[in-house]
């Protein structure tokens, strides 16, 4: 399981080419409000997200894994 523990709001500071290549993670509102959850990205990798308490993840935000890989969050239609 890949651990993600850093959030970059809207991918601020990242090159557009990095964001185009990054896998996505589609989450609904209930999950995006949580600071700790498990998920699976578009590449089929198992992810464990551990963010500081009170953090809300929004569509377009980028999560950074311990190995430096990026995952873009997409807000699921509700």
ABEGO torsion letter per residue (X at the ends): XBBBABBBBGGBGBBAAAAAABBBBBBBAAAAABABBBBBBAAGBBBBBBBBBGBBBBBGBBBBBAAGBBBBBBBBBX
